[in-house]
Amino acid sequence: MNQILAQNLKRLRTEKNYTQEEAARLLGVTVQTVSRWECNTTLPDVTLLPEIAKLYCVTIDDLFKNNIDAYDNYAQRLFAIYEESRKPSDFVRADEEFKKMMATGKCSWEDLRLYGISHQFMATYCIAKGFDLFDQVLNAHGEKDEVYWQTRRQKLLFLSQIGRGQEGINFQRKRLETSENDPEEWVCLIAAYSYAGESGTALQWFQNAIQRFPELAILYVYGGDLCKRLGRISEAFEHWNHALELDATLSAAKYSTGFCYEEMREWQKAYETWMDIAEEDKRNGRIHEMQYPLKLAENCLKELGG
């Protein structure tokens, strides 16, 4: 038999304040069966081990270990596993169990504290992982292509989202000192200021940039977005329209236009914008991508009463 298992079953039951009768009822077995397990006369059926482990708020592996800790609930046990491993898969397991508890309203303040810590751990992991992946892309692209610049701007946005926007600005200012003839570096600096919430300064850099690079369409998307944020709506549309004159396929300008129409409650114009994007996606075989503008168009129809 297994003396460790027998000892654990008895100790865990006692720590949970269950009588043998209560444990038997909850597990769907007889009192005699529970007694035989704890006396190491018989072993539980292997199919019952998951139920036994969950009843006593441990894992199946715990049942066969010496000196295991007792937990208030299964979520706390899964949190302890994640706290030690820091593996995303263990976070997912704990997250699901905490969600179940919250749905039943049985979470204690300690449960919520531990659940919060688990998200703190996961957020730290995700931030580090995100930067690592961005840096892999940037380091691998000796030739600065579209993916490179998209990644650069995404990293600047990420810095801003975690409260490090000034770091992104400082980085871009230094880059521009040695690459002032590269229009994409100007775009990145404008983006850095914009992401950090410094719209006025970003707009000043935009106005300088278009003097140097008047044919760069993406600049006017940023300019339009900045003007909108500053309440200069007519100028915003002028910049977005000019971006589309330079590059009729620039979806970023169309999305900015569509969302602005929605905020102005001009639902018909917004609907036409979303459908235009969806049709272009369809022409280019982007079937998955077209679902989003179609959903936006559908919402506009509801507002129109259609």
N, C-alpha and C positions, 0 to 999 in steps of 0.2 A: 504494500500500500504506500501511501505518501504522507508521512507524519507532518511535514511542513504544511501541506495543504489542509490537513485536518486541524492543525493548530490555528491556521489563519482563518478558517471558516468559523471556528468558535470565537476567536478574538474579535473578528470583524462584526460578527452578529451581536456580540456583547456590547461593543463600542457604539453600535447603531441602536442599542436599546431595544432590540427585537428579542422576543421569546422564541423558543424553537417552534412553537405553534404558529406565531406570526410569520416567521421565515418560511415555514412549510406552506402556509396559505398563499403567500406572495409568489412562491416558486411553483405552486401547483403540485406539491408532493406531500407525502405523509410526514407526521412528526417523527415517526420511527426512522424514516429515510434520513432526515436531517441529523438525528442523533447518531446514526451509523456513520455518516460522513465525518462528524466531529470526533467520533471515537476511533476513526481510522479503520473501521470494520469494512466499509465499502467505499468506492470512489463515485463521485457524481458522474452521471452520463455526460459524455463530451458535449452533447447538444445543449446541455443545461448550463455549461460554463459561462457563456455570454450573459445569461440572465442572472446568474449568481454574482458575477463580477459587477454588473450594473447595479444590482440591489445593494451591494456593499460599497459602491462608488470607487471601484478599482478596475484595473485592466485584468484580462485573463492571465497575463504573465505575472502580475502582482501576486496572484493566488498561490504561486509556487515559489515565492521569494521569502527569504528571511527578513525580519525587521521591517516590514512594509508599514507605511504611514496610513492612517485612516483619514479620510476626507469627508467634508460635510456633504458633498455631492459629486457626481461623476464629472461635471464640468470643471470643478476644481482639480480633480485628478488629471484631466487632460491638459489643463493649464500648466500643471507642474511638469508634465512631460514636455510641453512646448517651451517652457521657461528654460529647461535644461538643454533641449536640442536646437532650438531656434529654427527649426525647419518649417518652411511654409506649409507643408502637408500636415504637420502637427498643429499649426495655427488653424487650419481649415477644420480639423476635427474638433478642436476646442470651441471654435466660433459657432459651429453648428449646434453643439450641446448648450452653449450659453443662449443661443437664439431660442431653442426649445424651452428653456427655463423662463426666459423673458416673456414668451408667448403665454405661459401659464401663470405669470405674475408671481413666481416663486423665488425670484432673485433677491438675495439679501444685499445689504450695502457692501459686504465683503465680496460677494459675487461680482457686483458691478465694478468694484475697485480692481479686482483681478482681470475682469473682462477689459477694462480700460488699459491696464498694463499690457495685456496681450496685443492690443492695437498699437500701443506705443512701441513695443518691440517690433511689430510687423512694419510699422511706418518707418522706423529706423532702417530696417532691412531694405525696404522698398526704395528709400531715398538713395542709399548706397548702391543698390543694384541698378537703379535708373541712371545714375551718373556713370557707373562702370560701363553700362551698355552704350550710352552716348559716346563715351571716350573711345570705346572700341571702334565705333563707326568713324569718328573723327581721325583717329590714329591710322586707320586702314586706308583712308581716302587721300592718297598722295595728290591726286588730281581733284580739285575742288569742284565737284559736280553738284547737281540739284539736291541729292540726298545729303551731301556734306552741309550745305547751307541750311537746309531744313532742320538738320540735327543741331547746328549751332544755335539757331533761333529757339528751338525747343529747349535746349539746355538753359538758355537765358530766361525763358519763361519759368522753367522749373526752379531756378535760383530765386526768382522773384516770389514764387508761390511758397517757398519755405523761409521767406524773410531775409533772403540774401541778395536782394535786388541791386544794392549798391555795389556788391562784389561784381555782378555782371556788368554794370555800367563802367566800373573802373577797368575791367578787363577789356571792354570794347574801346574805351578811350585810348588805351595803350596800343591796341591793334591798329586803330586808325592813324596813330602817329607814324607808323611804318608802312601803312597800306592805304594812304589817302586817295590813291587813284583806283582803288578797287570798289566799285559801286556796292557790292554785296556787304562789305564791311560797314558802309554807311547805313545800309538797311538794318544790319544787326545792331548798330548803335541806337538808331531810332527805336527799334524794337525793345532794346534794353531799357531805355528811358520810359517807353510806353508801358511795358510790363511792370515797372517799378512805380507806376502811378504818376510819373512826372510828365503829364501830357503837354504842358506848356513848353517845357524844354525840348521835348521830343518834336514838337511842331516846329520849333526854331531850327532844329537840325534837319528836319524834312525840307524846310524852305531853302536851306543852304544846299541840300543834296540835289534838289531838282534843278538848281542853277548849273550844277556840274553834269548831271545825268538826266536831262529832260525826257529821254525816251525810255526810261526804265519803268515799266508799268507797275511793278509791285510797290514802288515808292508811293504811288498815288493811292494805293489801297490803304497803306498806313496813314497817309495824309488825310484821307477821307475819314478813317476811323478816329483819328485824333480830333478832327474838327467836330465830328458828331459828339464825342465825349465832352468837348468844350461848349456844346450847344450851338455850334455854327453849322446848322443843318444844310443850308443851301450850298455852302462851300464843300461840305462833305459829298453831296451828290455830284458836284462839279468834278471833284477829284476821282470819285468812283467811275463816273462816265468817261473821264479822260483815260483812266486805266484800261477800260474796255475798248476805247478807240485804239489804244496802242496794242492791246492783246485781247481780242474778242473772246478767247477761251478762258480767260482768267476767272476761275470760279470764286476765288476769294472776294473779288469786287462784287460779284453777283450776290454772294451770301450776305455781305455787309449791307448791300442795297435792300435785299429782301427783309432782313431783320429790322432795318430802319423803317421800312414801310409798315411792318407789323406794329412797331412802337408808336407810329403815327396813326395806327388803326386804318390805314389805307389797304384794306384786305384784298381788293381786286388787283391792285398793283403787286402786292406781295405774292398773291396766287400766281400771277403771270410770271413773276421772277422765278418762283420755285419750279413751275412747270418747264420753264426754259432750261433750268439747270438739269432737271430730270431727263428731258429730251436729249440734251447734249451727252449726258452720261450714257443713255441708251445707244446713241449713235456710235459711241466709242467703246461699246461692249462692257460698260461698267454697270452691270445689272444689279449687283449688290449695293453699290454706292448710290444708285438712283432711288433706292427705297426711302432714304432720309428726306430728300426734297419732296418726294411724293407725299410723305406723311405730313410735312409742313403745309403742302398745298391743300391736303384734306382738312387740316385744321382751319385754314383760311375759308374754305367752303362752308364750314360749320358757322363761322362768324358771319358769313354772307347770307346764312339761312338756307344754303343749298344742300 
